[in-house]
Amino acid sequence: MVEAGQIALTVVMGVLLVAVATFLSRYEDWRSYSPLASGGSGYVGEGSGQAHHSEKPAGIVRWLTTVDHKDIGILYGAFGLFAFAWGGIAVLLMRAELATATSQIIGANFYNALMTTHGITMLFLFGTPILAAFGNYFVPLLIGADDMAFPRINAIAFWLLPPAAVLIWAGFPLATLTGGDISAAETSWTMYTPLSVEQMNPGVDLMLLGLHLSGVSATMGAINFIATIFSERGESVDWANLDIFSWTMLTQSGIILFSFPLLGSALVMLLLDRNLGTTFFAVDGGGALLWQHLFWFFGHPEVYILVLPPMGLVSLILPRFSGRKLFGFKFVVYSTLAIGVLSFGVWAHHMFSTGIDPRIRASFMAVSLAIAVPSAVKTFNWITTMWNGRIRLVAPMLFCIGFVQNFIIGGVTGVFLASVPVDLVLHDTYYVVGHFHFIVMGAIAMAGFAGIYYWFPLYTGRMYQKTLAKWHFWLSMIGSNATFIAMLILGYGGMPRRYATYLPEFANMHLIATAGAFIMGFGQLIFVWNIVTSWLEGPKVQSGDPWDLEDVGMKTKEWAWFERKRDTAITVTDGGEEVATDGGEADSADADRDET
Amino acid sequence: MDEQPGLSDEYRKASPWPVFVAFGLAIFEVGIVWPLFPVAVGGLLLFVGSIVGILRESGYVANPWNGLVTASVLCLVVGAVITLTTTGSVHLRGLAVLVGGVVVLAAGVFGSLFESTHA
């Protein structure tokens, strides 16, 4: 039986390799590999003018082989939104279960698996990639670069994500296929030892491998962003006038560079403990707390990896619909850098209740409270930017304001949790869950939506449907506040995290949280419908400046690029869609006018 | 017409290798961790082959066959060290890297010879 399996696997691998070789032989001119056939040098570098590469291939092959930063940005975005749907469906199942106090719909083990996949997916397969989507598409345009510094590494970084997702999610289908021999990991996203070492389920190994790959991907992407922003800026862009979004991407990439390799190492240690009998996290080895230190040394900077670029998006978009320049631009940049540095000095605030030395707790509490200062600088600067401005409440602006509101709630509850005595009471309750969901869903996802709507005309050449966008905003906003405020209240009541069942006294608040989650879910359906239908048949934008930013003197480089693209395109863009260079469609002309 | 504003005319916009570099690494990792010998060897071949391919394409390696031979040396050394110093499942993992290295070496040598006879 074992031999038969090995032979089958060998055949499968052989077929795969032959298929790859066949694809490559059709795609590449293999004779160009020969030093003699290519004129004795065989040295084919960038720009050597191989004719068959000067244009993108057609169809699906274009997307499989692209190294163009805009295409890769679109791929990251599509992947991120798909993962968002996976994580979202997982949480809706969980919230449906939590509508009643007892286990009615799904079992406790399946609940644990959904909770694990929800956390991992939202942070590593949605959060990080969707920011890379914006970064890839817009950083080169904003800084006047031709492309990312390393286009191929950029493509490798993206293509690591689909196999990472397959490995992370594989436990669910494999549980059915293998009759439960392999099942989805139930470690929670924090993978605390000894639980994660003792769960012998091979599905955990798959998840750890997938996570490792996503970390490699993020690190490669970060190196690329740093190199691009340092060395590929156009002549007119220096450090003084570098845009705020690129500043946040640069800082985020720096944090990734120092934290993700540590996650990778810790994951390898965990894999070794699980499979090869090492004792990194065993009691007679490094101990279970070693994992928490390593994990949170990565894990807390991860929070800022996720929140800094959305802050950059808000800092970029919000002034454009306030009719005023960003208030205190320099200090917003300084606060970004300050958060980047401080983010590495707060990790043990996740461990206040583990019995670590009280002097260490006090110092981590101080730094955690200190990080509220640069965060508050940003918040006040957004508010003062809007103060007395000419505010246009278009969808991207609504999402920016939603970001600010939710960030204030998420941030202030975070300040409370940074305080040791408060944390000791609220640790491991729904208060913590409410706090960080205000940041990740309430703030980060809102800023992502702001970016998606703001640049929709640029990457599609069309305008979204503004009424649906506003429905999306209000449903997301009301849903998130209902759900997460209910969670904060549950936390004050002492409801512990990570349980599929609960005491009857928590039933009302859980019901409100579930209702809010489904309101949010409905809002996201509207979002998907809006994006898909508008992309396919939305009214075409009639100018390169659909938001009339020129009027307030705030047009940025990417819109100048868009204008140039529209002016010079004859029939087809790189997206394969026709773009009208002149007016003439009465119905479509209304779209951006209505919006603005 | 400026079909791709913002991109230089000389810029190559497509490469077949990144997707295989990524998939090769993923398959190799799964093969090594679980451990599944054929998957590890296949993943290693895909990964190493694609790395050499992408290095040649971007001009860091002049001759792909020499690149394969060089890569095989690395695989052979790492594989041999693990194979010789361990037992049990770790030994099997080392053996997978070693066997992968042998196949890569064979491909490199065969390619060089094939090319020189057809040049």
Interface residues (C-beta under 8 A of the other chain):
Chain A: Q6 L9 T10 V12 M13 G14 L16 L17 V20 F23 L24 Y27 E28 Y33 S34 P35 L36 A37 S41 G42 Y43 V44 G45 E46 G47 S48 G49 Q50 H53 S54 E55 K56 P57 R62 L64 T65 T66 V67 D68 D71 P140 L141 D146 D147 P151 R152 I153 A155 I156 F158 W159 L160 P162 P163 A164 V166 L167 P202 D205 L206 L209 H212 L213 V216 L271 N275 L276 W561 R564 K565 T568 A569 I570 V572 T573 D574
Chain B: M1 D2 E3 Q4 P5 G6 L7 S8 D9 E10 Y11 R12 K13 A14 S15 P16 W17 P18 V19 F20 V21 A22 F23 L25 A26 I27 E29 V30 V33 W34 L36 F37 P38 V39 V41 G42 G43 L45 L46 G53 I54 R56 E57 S58 G59 A62 N63 P64 S89 V90 E115 A119
